[in-house]
Each structure stands twice: as C-alpha cells, then as structure tokens.
C-alpha cells in the first residue's frame, strides 16, 4: 500500500509533534498525543482513499459513500471514547 503525498506529510507532521512533545512534556502527554495522531492518521487515510474512489467513479452513487463515511465516523468516535476512558490526556489527544 502506498501513501499519497498528503498522507506522507500528515504522518511527518504528526511525528514532529510527537517528538516535540517527548522533548518538552511528560510521557503521559506524549503517549496521549501519539494516540490522537494515530487515530487521526487512520481516519484521514480512510477519508482520503474513500474520496479518491468516489470521485474516480468506483463507488456507485452517494449512498454507499455516505454509509462508509458514517461507519468511519462511528469508529473514530468509538476510538476517541475508548482512548479517553483508558486515561488519555484530552488536550494531547486533541492536538494529536
């Protein structure tokens, strides 16, 4: 699987944010930021690939794309809830 340029930039910026957090903050904050960056990268990659398939005409109509969009949103919300329930720092999760 190859990543698009925008996805590589996204991962690079997330890596810089995690490294900066590691140097300037507590390990708990850094771990929470990394968890947020992971959730964001997976979500962004899925959104980018879904939109690319939709605009290429590989997904017939808006209904299936909206269904996948809603499923992705529910999975992201569940991931955020579980991460916060596990004790993640909310501000770091938001930054990530």
C-alpha positions as CSV (number, residue, x, y, z in Angstrom):
1,X,0.0,0.0,0.0
2,X,1.5,3.3,-1.0
3,X,0.6,6.6,0.7
4,X,-0.4,9.8,-1.1
5,X,1.8,12.8,-0.7
6,X,-0.7,14.5,1.6
7,X,-0.8,11.4,3.8
8,X,3.0,11.3,4.0
9,X,3.0,15.0,5.0
10,X,0.4,14.2,7.6
11,X,2.4,11.4,9.1
12,X,5.6,13.6,9.1
13,X,3.9,16.4,10.9
14,X,2.4,14.0,13.4
15,X,5.9,12.6,14.0
16,X,7.3,16.0,14.6
17,X,4.5,16.8,17.1
18,X,5.2,13.6,19.0
19,X,8.9,14.2,19.1
20,X,8.5,17.8,20.2
21,X,6.1,16.6,22.9
22,X,8.5,14.0,24.1
23,X,11.2,16.6,24.4
24,X,9.0,19.2,26.2
25,X,6.3,17.4,28.1
26,X,5.6,14.3,30.2
27,X,5.4,10.8,28.9
28,X,1.7,10.6,29.6
29,X,1.1,13.7,27.5
30,X,3.3,12.3,24.7
31,X,1.5,9.0,24.7
32,X,-1.9,10.6,24.5
33,X,-0.7,12.9,21.7
34,X,0.6,9.8,19.8
35,X,-2.7,8.0,20.3
36,X,-4.5,11.1,18.9
37,X,-2.1,11.2,15.9
38,X,-2.7,7.5,15.2
39,X,-6.5,7.9,15.3
40,X,-6.2,11.0,13.1
41,X,-3.9,9.3,10.6
42,X,-6.1,6.3,10.2
43,X,-9.2,8.5,9.9
44,X,-7.5,10.8,7.4
45,X,-6.2,8.0,5.3
46,X,-9.6,6.3,5.1
47,X,-11.3,9.6,4.2
48,X,-8.7,10.3,1.5
49,X,-8.9,6.9,-0.1
50,X,-12.7,6.9,0.1
51,X,-13.0,10.3,-1.6
52,X,-10.5,9.2,-4.2
53,X,-12.6,6.1,-5.0
54,X,-15.8,8.1,-5.0
55,X,-14.5,10.8,-7.4
56,X,-13.0,8.1,-9.7
57,X,-16.4,6.6,-10.1
58,X,-15.5,3.4,-8.3
59,X,-18.3,3.8,-5.8
60,X,-21.7,3.9,-7.5
61,X,-23.7,6.8,-6.1
62,X,-23.5,8.8,-2.9
63,X,-25.4,6.3,-0.7
64,X,-22.6,3.8,-0.2
65,X,-20.0,6.5,0.2
66,X,-22.2,8.2,2.9
67,X,-22.6,4.8,4.6
68,X,-18.9,4.3,4.7
69,X,-18.4,7.9,5.9
70,X,-20.9,7.3,8.8
71,X,-19.2,4.0,9.7
72,X,-15.8,5.7,9.7
73,X,-17.2,8.4,11.9
74,X,-18.7,5.9,14.4
75,X,-15.4,4.0,14.5
76,X,-13.5,7.2,15.1
77,X,-15.8,8.3,17.9
78,X,-15.5,4.9,19.5
79,X,-11.7,5.1,19.3
80,X,-11.7,8.5,20.9
81,X,-14.1,7.4,23.7
82,X,-12.0,4.3,24.4
83,X,-8.8,6.3,24.4
84,X,-10.2,8.8,26.9
85,X,-11.7,6.0,29.0
86,X,-8.2,4.5,29.2
87,X,-6.9,7.7,30.8
88,X,-5.6,9.7,27.8
89,X,-4.9,13.4,28.3
90,X,-7.8,15.2,26.5
91,X,-5.8,18.2,25.3
92,X,-3.0,16.0,24.0
93,X,-5.5,13.7,22.2
94,X,-7.0,16.8,20.6
95,X,-3.6,18.1,19.5
96,X,-2.7,14.7,18.1
